[in-house]
Amino acid sequence: MTPQVTQLWRYPVKSHGREALERVRLTAGQTLPWDRLWAVAHDNSSADGSEWVPCQNFTIGTKAPKLAALNATVNEATGLVTLTHPELGTLEFDPDQDGEALIAWAGGLVPKDRAQSSRLIRARSRGFTDTEFPSVSLMNMASHRAVETKLEQACEPERWRGNIWLDGFAPWAEFDWIGKTLRIGTARILIRERVVRCKHTMASPKTGEPDIETLSLLRENWGHQDFGVYGEVIETGDIRLGDTAEVL
């Protein structure tokens, strides 16, 4: 099988919902458009969006697993974001004008013994991905199937919160891409590092309840808790579902 793109995802508000895409235009030196453009700062954080800060400044699924059940869509023409959650229903709001609506709607998903959601902030220069450099994340479907084999059950790919999913490579081949470049569609991406996983992956993307011990499974079977890789876009281009991927 020729390696190809099977899924594309973005996460408009960090840890607050995923959106499936059919195509995306990547720009050199930037995160995926609309990806982690906003983030919910908690009451112990001084983040204001003026610069990149680590994920510990935000309300994220590691601390609030129920967030894993959120889905999102962005109306790029109006800037409105629509979120859905099995317990909360639907919220449509303007993140730049009415962040308080999101805090009021989703804040209750945060456990009381955790730092509480305080304000919604917009990234001024790049999305709030988990790397100090503007990154996109790439996932290998064969590695996901290897995890499912060890689990002896199906496991939703959405748990890994990747941007670009590829199929047609060998399991764990992505770790050999570090320092190499992938051509996907008309874009080129330099692979820089592995993605080290957190407890967010343990929560079901359908219910938000932790139900799979993903981290211990990775450690016990492969000696690490990594899944996927981070890359840097080095050549602007378009990526669509079905596009081929090649390691250069």
Stockholm file with secondary structure:
# STOCKHOLM 1.0

chainA/1-248         MTPQVTQLWRYPVKSHGREALERVRLTAGQTLPWDRLWAVAHDNSSADGSEWVPCQNFTIGTKAPKLAALNATVNEATGLVTLTHPELGTLEFDPDQDGEALIAWAGGLVPKDRAQSSRLIRARSRGFTDTEFPSVSLMNMASHRAVETKLEQACEPERWRGNIWLDGFAPWAEFDWIGKTLRIGTARILIRERVVRCKHTMASPKTGEPDIETLSLLRENWGHQDFGVYGEVIETGDIRLGDTAEVL
#=GR chainA/1-248 SS CCCEEEEEEECSBTTSCBEEESEEEECTTSCCTTTTCEEEEETTCCCCSSSCCCGGGBCCTTTCGGGGGCEEEECTTTCCEEEEETTTEEEEECTTTCHHHHHHHHGGGSCTTSCCEEEEEECSSSCCCSSSSCCEEEEEHHHHHHHHHHHTSCCCGGGGCCSEEEESSCTTGGGGGTTCEEEETTEEEEEEEEEECCGGGGBCTTTCCBCCCHHHHHHHHHSSCEEEEEEEEEECEEEETTCBEEEC
#=GC SS_cons         CCCEEEEEEECSBTTSCBEEESEEEECTTSCCTTTTCEEEEETTCCCCSSSCCCGGGBCCTTTCGGGGGCEEEECTTTCCEEEEETTTEEEEECTTTCHHHHHHHHGGGSCTTSCCEEEEEECSSSCCCSSSSCCEEEEEHHHHHHHHHHHTSCCCGGGGCCSEEEESSCTTGGGGGTTCEEEETTEEEEEEEEEECCGGGGBCTTTCCBCCCHHHHHHHHHSSCEEEEEEEEEECEEEETTCBEEEC
//
